[in-house]
C-alpha cells in the first residue's frame, strides 16, 4: 500500500510537545482582529461587482457591473465604528492582539494602522485585497505581498513578520518564503500548536488559526444567532483547553472582524469573554508574533522533512 499523502494527518499524535509557555501558563490565548474593510470586492477597486462572501445579507448575489450600496455599507461600518469599539475593549483591559490587515484597507484608512502601531498591537499581512488569491497569478500575488508589507511599514511603523491570506493560492507560501522576513504564516486550521514544515528548501513556521472560535459563526447557518451563543462557544473552548493545559498546554485563537463583532450586542459578548478569561492567572494573553518567537527559541530545527504547498 502506498502510504505517501501530501496532507499530514498525524501531526503531533499522542504526545504533543509541551510548549513551556511563559510563566507556566496553561493556555496561550490569542485574539485576531481582521482589518478588511475597503479591500473587499467592489467596482471601486476595479472588480466586476460588490462582495458577496460572508455577508450579513442572506442570499446576497453579486451585481455584475453595479455597486451594491448595502454590501458596501456593512463593510464601511466596520471601518467607521466597529474597529474603534473593538480597539477600546482591548485597550481598556490592556490585552494585546494581532491584526490581520489588508494593505488596501490601511491604504484607504491609515488612521487604523497608526492606532495599531501606537498601541503596540501586532499587524500581520492579510493580502493587499480581501479576495480569493486562487484566481490571481503568481506575479501579481508577489507584488501584492511586497506592496502590503510597504503599506504596513508606512502606516504602522513596522513591517509585518506574520501573514494570513485566508483564501490562498497554490503559490502563497512559496512566495512568502521567497520574499523573506516572515517569522510565520497562519494559513492553517489543523492544529492547536505551532509546527514546522519545509517550503522551498527552508524551514517555515506555521502558527495555526481557527474558523471555529471565530465570529464568522454569526454569518453561518447554523451558527451563532446571539452574543450569548458566541460567548458560550468561546467560554466552553477556553474551559476545556485550560483543563487540558495542566498537562498539555496549547494555544486558543479567537478570530474577530470589525464589521461583525464591532456591533454593540456582539461586542458585549466579546467584552464578557475578555473579562471571563482575565479572571484566571494562568493564561498568557499574547500576539501571534510572540508565539512564533517563543516557538523558534524553544523548538527551532533544520529544514523539515515534510513539505506542504499552498
MOPERA-V372774 format. One record per pair of residues at least 12 apart in sequence whose ideal C-beta (glycine too) atoms are under 10 Angstrom apart, sorted by the first residue. I is the first residue (numbers start at 0). J is the second residue. Records with the same first field share a line. If there is no record, write none. Layout:
BEGIN
I->J + J
END
This chain:
BEGIN
5->305 + 306 + 307 + 308
6->189 + 307
7->189 + 190 + 194 + 196 + 305 + 306 + 307
8->189
9->305
10->189 + 190 + 191 + 192 + 194
11->190 + 191 + 192 + 194 + 247 + 249
14->247
15->190 + 191 + 192 + 194 + 247 + 248 + 249
16->192 + 193 + 194 + 247 + 248 + 294 + 297 + 298
17->192 + 246 + 247 + 248 + 297
18->192 + 193 + 244 + 247 + 248 + 249 + 250 + 283 + 290 + 293 + 294 + 297 + 298
19->248 + 293 + 297 + 298
20->244 + 248 + 249 + 250 + 281 + 282 + 283 + 285 + 289 + 290 + 293 + 297
21->283 + 285 + 289 + 293
22->280 + 281 + 282 + 283
23->244 + 248 + 281 + 283
24->241 + 244 + 248 + 250 + 279 + 280 + 281 + 282 + 283 + 284 + 285
25->240 + 241 + 242 + 243 + 244 + 245 + 246 + 247 + 248 + 249 + 279 + 281 + 282 + 283
26->191 + 237 + 240 + 241 + 242 + 243 + 244 + 248 + 249 + 250 + 251 + 276 + 279 + 281 + 282 + 283 + 284
27->191 + 192 + 193 + 206 + 240 + 244 + 248 + 249 + 250 + 251 + 252 + 282 + 283 + 284 + 285 + 287 + 289 + 290 + 293
28->94 + 233 + 237 + 240 + 241 + 250 + 251 + 252 + 253 + 272 + 273 + 276 + 277 + 279 + 282 + 283 + 284 + 285
29->95 + 96 + 97 + 121 + 185 + 206 + 208 + 209 + 250 + 251 + 252 + 253 + 254 + 283 + 284 + 285 + 286 + 287 + 289 + 290
30->85 + 88 + 89 + 94 + 95 + 96 + 97 + 98 + 120 + 212 + 251 + 252 + 253 + 254 + 255 + 269 + 272 + 273 + 276 + 284 + 285 + 286 + 287
31->96 + 97 + 98 + 99 + 121 + 123 + 125 + 163 + 185 + 208 + 209 + 213 + 252 + 253 + 254 + 255 + 256 + 286 + 287
32->77 + 81 + 82 + 85 + 86 + 89 + 96 + 97 + 98 + 99 + 100 + 111 + 115 + 120 + 122 + 253 + 254 + 255 + 256 + 257 + 260 + 261
33->77 + 82 + 97 + 98 + 99 + 100 + 101 + 104 + 125 + 129 + 163 + 165 + 213 + 214 + 215 + 254 + 255 + 256 + 257 + 258 + 259 + 260
34->77 + 78 + 82 + 98 + 99 + 100 + 101 + 102 + 104 + 105 + 108 + 111 + 112 + 115 + 122 + 123 + 125 + 129 + 256 + 257
35->50 + 53 + 74 + 77 + 78 + 99 + 100 + 101 + 103 + 104 + 125 + 126 + 128 + 129 + 165 + 256 + 257 + 258
36->71 + 73 + 74 + 75 + 76 + 77 + 78 + 79 + 81 + 82 + 101 + 103 + 104 + 107 + 108 + 111 + 129 + 256 + 257 + 258 + 261
37->71 + 74 + 75 + 77 + 78 + 101 + 103 + 104 + 105 + 106 + 107 + 108 + 111 + 128 + 129
38->50 + 74 + 100 + 101 + 102 + 103 + 104 + 105 + 106 + 107 + 125 + 126 + 127 + 128 + 129 + 130 + 147
39->51 + 52 + 53 + 54 + 70 + 71 + 73 + 74 + 101 + 103 + 104 + 128 + 129 + 130 + 258
40->52 + 61 + 67 + 70 + 128 + 129 + 130 + 131
41->66 + 67 + 70 + 71 + 74
42->62 + 63 + 64 + 65 + 66 + 67 + 71
43->66 + 71 + 107
44->103 + 107 + 128 + 129 + 130
45->128
46->61 + 63 + 128 + 130
47->61 + 62 + 63 + 64 + 65
48->60 + 61 + 62 + 63 + 64 + 65 + 66 + 67 + 70
49->61 + 62 + 63 + 65 + 66 + 67 + 68 + 69 + 70 + 71 + 73 + 74
50->67 + 70 + 71 + 73 + 74 + 129 + 130
51->67 + 70
52->129 + 130 + 131 + 166 + 218
53->129 + 215 + 217 + 218 + 219 + 256 + 258 + 259
54->67 + 69 + 70 + 73 + 74 + 218 + 258
55->69 + 70 + 73 + 74 + 76 + 217 + 218 + 258 + 259 + 262
56->69 + 70 + 73 + 218
57->218 + 220
59->73
72->258
73->258 + 259
74->104 + 129 + 256 + 257 + 258
75->258
76->257 + 258 + 259 + 261 + 262
77->104 + 256 + 257 + 258 + 259 + 260 + 261 + 262
78->104 + 107 + 108 + 110 + 111 + 257 + 258 + 261
79->108 + 257 + 258 + 261
80->257 + 258 + 261 + 262 + 263
81->255 + 256 + 257 + 258 + 259 + 260 + 261 + 262 + 263 + 265 + 266
82->98 + 104 + 108 + 110 + 111 + 114 + 115 + 256 + 257 + 258 + 261
83->110 + 111 + 114 + 257 + 261
84->257 + 260 + 261 + 262 + 263 + 265 + 266 + 269 + 270
85->98 + 255 + 256 + 257 + 259 + 260 + 261 + 265 + 266 + 269 + 270
86->98 + 111 + 114 + 115 + 118 + 120 + 257 + 261
87->266 + 270
88->255 + 260 + 261 + 266 + 267 + 269 + 270 + 273 + 274
89->118 + 120 + 255 + 269 + 270 + 273 + 284
90->114 + 118 + 120
91->270 + 273
92->270 + 273 + 274 + 276 + 277 + 284
93->118 + 119 + 277 + 284
94->120 + 273 + 276 + 277 + 284 + 285
95->118 + 119 + 120 + 121 + 284 + 285 + 286 + 287 + 288 + 289
96->115 + 118 + 120 + 121 + 253 + 255 + 284 + 285 + 286 + 287
97->115 + 120 + 121 + 122 + 123 + 159 + 161 + 163 + 185 + 206 + 208 + 252 + 285 + 286 + 287 + 288 + 289 + 290
98->111 + 112 + 114 + 115 + 120 + 121 + 122 + 123 + 125 + 151 + 155 + 159 + 255 + 257 + 286 + 287
99->121 + 122 + 123 + 124 + 125 + 126 + 129 + 159 + 161 + 162 + 163 + 164 + 165 + 185 + 208 + 254 + 255 + 256 + 287
100->112 + 115 + 120 + 121 + 122 + 123 + 124 + 125 + 126 + 147 + 150 + 151 + 154 + 155 + 159 + 163
101->124 + 125 + 126 + 127 + 128 + 129 + 130 + 143 + 147 + 150 + 151 + 164 + 165
102->124 + 125 + 126 + 127 + 128 + 143 + 144 + 145 + 146 + 147 + 148 + 149 + 150 + 151 + 154 + 159
103->125 + 126 + 127 + 128 + 129 + 130 + 143 + 146 + 147 + 150
104->125 + 126 + 127 + 128 + 129 + 147 + 150 + 257
105->122 + 125 + 127 + 147 + 150 + 151 + 153 + 154 + 155
106->127 + 146 + 147 + 149 + 150 + 153 + 154
108->154
109->150 + 153 + 154 + 155
110->154
111->154 + 155 + 257
112->150 + 151 + 152 + 153 + 154 + 155 + 156
113->154 + 155 + 156
114->154 + 155
115->151 + 154 + 155 + 156 + 157
116->151 + 152 + 154 + 155 + 156 + 157
117->155 + 156
119->286
120->155 + 286
121->155 + 157 + 159 + 160 + 161 + 285 + 286 + 287 + 288 + 289 + 291
122->150 + 151 + 152 + 154 + 155 + 156 + 157 + 158 + 159 + 160 + 161 + 286 + 288
123->147 + 151 + 159 + 160 + 161 + 162 + 163 + 181 + 182 + 183 + 184 + 185 + 206 + 286 + 287 + 288
124->143 + 144 + 146 + 147 + 148 + 150 + 151 + 158 + 159 + 160 + 161 + 162 + 163 + 164 + 175 + 178 + 181 + 184
125->147 + 151 + 159 + 161 + 162 + 163 + 164 + 165 + 185
126->140 + 143 + 144 + 147 + 162 + 163 + 164 + 165 + 166 + 167 + 171
127->139 + 140 + 142 + 143 + 144 + 145 + 146 + 147 + 148 + 150
128->143 + 147
129->164 + 165 + 166
130->143 + 164 + 165 + 166
131->164 + 165 + 166 + 167 + 168
132->144 + 164 + 165 + 166 + 167 + 168 + 169 + 170 + 171 + 174 + 309
133->164 + 166 + 167 + 168 + 169 + 170 + 171
134->166 + 168
135->164 + 166 + 168 + 170 + 171
136->168 + 170
137->168 + 169 + 170 + 171 + 173 + 174 + 177
138->170 + 174
139->168
140->164 + 167 + 168 + 170 + 171 + 174 + 175
141->170 + 171 + 173 + 174 + 175 + 177 + 178
142->174
143->164 + 174
144->159 + 162 + 164 + 171 + 174 + 175 + 177 + 178 + 181
145->174 + 178
147->159 + 162
148->160 + 162 + 178 + 180 + 181
157->288
158->180 + 181
159->180 + 181 + 182 + 288
160->180 + 181 + 182 + 183 + 287 + 288 + 291 + 292
161->175 + 181 + 182 + 183 + 184 + 185 + 204 + 206 + 286 + 287 + 288 + 290 + 291
162->174 + 175 + 178 + 181 + 182 + 183 + 184 + 185 + 186
163->183 + 184 + 185 + 186 + 187 + 206 + 208 + 254 + 287
164->184 + 185 + 186 + 309
165->185 + 186 + 208 + 210 + 254
166->186
167->184 + 186 + 187 + 308 + 309
168->309
169->308 + 309
170->308 + 309
171->184 + 186 + 308 + 309
172->184 + 186 + 187 + 196 + 198 + 199 + 203 + 205 + 306 + 307 + 308 + 309
173->198 + 199 + 203 + 308 + 309
174->199 + 309
175->198 + 199 + 203 + 309
176->197 + 198 + 199 + 200 + 201 + 202 + 203
177->198 + 199 + 201
179->201
181->203 + 204 + 291
182->203 + 204 + 206 + 287 + 288 + 290 + 291 + 292 + 294 + 295
183->203 + 204 + 205 + 206 + 207 + 287 + 288 + 290 + 291 + 292 + 294 + 295
184->198 + 203 + 204 + 205 + 206 + 207 + 208 + 287 + 291 + 309
185->204 + 205 + 206 + 207 + 208 + 209 + 252 + 254 + 287 + 290 + 291
186->205 + 206 + 207 + 208 + 307 + 309
187->205 + 206 + 207 + 208 + 209 + 307 + 309
188->207 + 208 + 209 + 210 + 211 + 213 + 252
189->205 + 207 + 208 + 307
190->205 + 206 + 207 + 249 + 250
191->207 + 209 + 240 + 243 + 247 + 248 + 249 + 250 + 251 + 252
192->205 + 206 + 207 + 247 + 248 + 249 + 250 + 290 + 294 + 298
193->205 + 206 + 207 + 250 + 287 + 290 + 291 + 293 + 294 + 295 + 298
194->206 + 207 + 294 + 298 + 303 + 305
195->294 + 295 + 298 + 299 + 300 + 301 + 302 + 303 + 304 + 305
196->302 + 303 + 304 + 305 + 306 + 307 + 308
197->301 + 302 + 303 + 304 + 305 + 306 + 307
198->302 + 303 + 305 + 306 + 307 + 308 + 309
199->302 + 306 + 308
200->302 + 306
201->301 + 302 + 303
202->295 + 299 + 300 + 301 + 302 + 303
203->302 + 303 + 306 + 307
204->290 + 291 + 292 + 294 + 295 + 298 + 299 + 303
205->291 + 294 + 307
206->250 + 252 + 287 + 288 + 290 + 291 + 294
207->250 + 252
208->252 + 253 + 254 + 287
209->236 + 250 + 251 + 252 + 253 + 254
210->252 + 254
211->232 + 236 + 252 + 253 + 254
212->229 + 232 + 233 + 235 + 236 + 237 + 240 + 251 + 252 + 253 + 254 + 255 + 272
213->229 + 232 + 233 + 252 + 253 + 254 + 255 + 256 + 259 + 260
214->226 + 229 + 232 + 233 + 253 + 254 + 255 + 256 + 257 + 258 + 259 + 260 + 261 + 265 + 268 + 269
215->254 + 255 + 256 + 259
216->228 + 229 + 232 + 233 + 254 + 259
217->229 + 256 + 259 + 260 + 262 + 265 + 268
218->256 + 259
223->265 + 268
225->264 + 265 + 268
226->260 + 262 + 263 + 264 + 265 + 266 + 267 + 268 + 269 + 270 + 271 + 272
227->264 + 267 + 268 + 271
228->268
229->253 + 259 + 260 + 264 + 265 + 268 + 269 + 271 + 272
230->265 + 267 + 268 + 269 + 270 + 271 + 272 + 275
231->268 + 272
232->253 + 268 + 272
233->251 + 253 + 268 + 269 + 271 + 272 + 273 + 275 + 276
234->271 + 272 + 275 + 276
236->251 + 252 + 253
237->251 + 253 + 272 + 275 + 276 + 279 + 282
238->275 + 279
239->251
240->282
241->276 + 279 + 281 + 282
244->281 + 282
245->281
248->281 + 283
250->283 + 285 + 287 + 290 + 294
251->276 + 282
252->287 + 290
253->269 + 272 + 273 + 276
255->269
END
